[in-house]
């Protein structure tokens, strides 16, 4: 085949796939929107100066090995940094905005989508106030070593990232007013055996809890955010104990002074490109949309593969393994590996993957959001920031008989802004499922381009504009 396989995403999944292909003598093209490879841990300001000590020694060692292996094979990998895929032409080529902000078309014989994930947005009263941030965005500030959030900081949400960021903030000299984990401690304890499938990660978690206790940082389980308040910027956060389905008990609510509120409810796959390409998708148990893939990481179009977080959030180690499995499928399709040889290698990767998936399953079970979270926004709370659509607008559409995402978009304009629903579609699909009782409420196919393109990216017209009197 004359065309190289193309890999979209230079994180652990994409890098591992490129290495696997190169180990078998196959050239590939790797497209990455950031200025260096490595994925989300290198994103944000001052990428070239990022220190990885906050990741822990084991993950740092794993990343160092990944970069070392990549360097050993880079002569077979065409790396295109600072390049964004803004759309697709059917199932044969991609439209790329390159490092010089010029539009290019990139054809492929096989494609691997390893675009990663982005944070889940959860609307509540005051979530658009200056000072309210997503947890991952706050972590980028810490990594920069230059910008620090204003103190005191309240951290709320669910998942292992909460105590990690609290420890990082304190170590960088920022005052943390408290950490509020929405899941009850008993629910987490029930998953302890499954969490021990990755004992080092389990121990890392215990060490973070010990650090918080040592430095007097309160960690409250079964508590969550209710409202953020302030005139022109955040100054008070209202929090309350949550029931098992995350209904806040307002009789016990507390107001905590804060200039920064970091909310973290996990991550969801970046499926904008796979949606635009018309690949098959389904909803996870936690409500997010993910692209469907088989055991070979093949999508509904067999020559288009998925790896990393595209098919579900599983972490960096799992991403590398899924990237290598996808590469094995590509090698089979190119007649470089026999089916028997590829299957033997895949089974080895799957054995390594099994314990990771058991660990990840435990995390997913204790971080599963309660239905009460859907009721947090008030009537005038903005849901779609781009179009300033409120919850009242959504409720009015539901009362008029809207049953799916496409109809909701037409009635309320949600997802019609520049972000094409990245911020609002999650809440809207949750609310639709609650109102209709249906698991599948459809999804909105993003339009081209996925991101804005400057006029300067297009070649000048050869025709002169005619003069008019």
PEQUI-V460710 format. One record per backbone hydrogen bond with DSSP energy under -1.0 kcal/mol. CO is the residue of the C=O (numbers start at 1). NH is the residue of the N-H. If there is no record, write none. Layout:
CO;NH, CO;NH
This chain:
5;29, 6;112, 7;31, 8;114, 10;38, 11;15, 12;16, 13;17, 14;18, 15;19, 16;20, 17;21, 18;22, 19;23, 21;24, 21;26, 22;25, 28;78, 29;7, 30;80, 31;9, 32;83, 34;82, 39;42, 40;43, 46;49, 47;50, 52;55, 53;56, 56;60, 57;61, 58;62, 59;63, 60;64, 61;65, 62;66, 63;67, 64;68, 65;69, 66;70, 67;71, 68;72, 70;73, 73;76, 74;77, 76;28, 77;79, 78;30, 80;32, 84;97, 86;450, 87;95, 89;92, 89;93, 92;108, 93;89, 94;106, 95;86, 96;104, 97;84, 98;101, 102;98, 104;96, 106;94, 110;6, 111;305, 112;8, 113;307, 116;270, 118;268, 124;127, 125;228, 126;129, 129;132, 130;234, 131;261, 133;263, 134;138, 135;139, 136;140, 137;141, 138;142, 139;143, 140;144, 152;259, 152;260, 153;177, 154;262, 155;180, 156;264, 157;182, 159;162, 160;164, 161;165, 162;166, 163;167, 164;168, 165;169, 166;170, 167;171, 168;172, 169;174, 170;173, 175;153, 178;155, 179;220, 180;157, 181;222, 181;223, 183;222, 184;188, 185;189, 186;190, 188;191, 189;192, 191;195, 192;196, 194;197, 195;198, 198;202, 199;203, 200;204, 201;205, 202;206, 203;207, 204;208, 205;209, 206;210, 207;211, 208;212, 209;213, 210;214, 211;215, 212;217, 213;216, 218;179, 220;181, 222;242, 224;240, 227;238, 229;235, 229;236, 235;258, 236;229, 237;256, 238;226, 238;227, 239;254, 240;224, 241;249, 243;246, 245;372, 247;243, 248;250, 249;252, 254;239, 256;237, 260;154, 261;133, 262;156, 263;135, 264;158, 266;120, 268;118, 269;271, 271;275, 272;276, 273;277, 274;279, 275;278, 280;292, 282;290, 284;287, 288;284, 290;282, 294;297, 297;306, 298;294, 301;304, 303;111, 304;299, 305;113, 307;310, 309;312, 310;291, 315;319, 316;320, 317;321, 318;322, 319;323, 320;324, 321;325, 322;326, 323;327, 324;328, 325;329, 326;330, 327;331, 328;332, 329;333, 330;334, 331;336, 331;337, 332;335, 338;342, 339;343, 340;344, 341;345, 342;346, 343;347, 344;348, 345;349, 346;350, 347;351, 348;352, 349;353, 350;354, 353;357, 354;358, 355;359, 356;360, 357;361, 358;362, 359;363, 360;364, 361;365, 362;366, 363;367, 370;373, 371;374, 372;375, 373;376, 378;381, 379;392, 381;391, 384;388, 384;389, 389;383, 389;384, 390;394, 391;395, 392;396, 393;397, 394;398, 395;399, 396;400, 397;402, 398;401, 404;408, 405;409, 406;410, 407;411, 408;412, 409;413, 413;416, 417;420, 419;422, 421;425, 424;428, 425;429, 426;430, 427;431, 428;432, 429;433, 430;434, 431;435, 432;436, 433;437, 441;405, 454;457, 455;458, 457;103
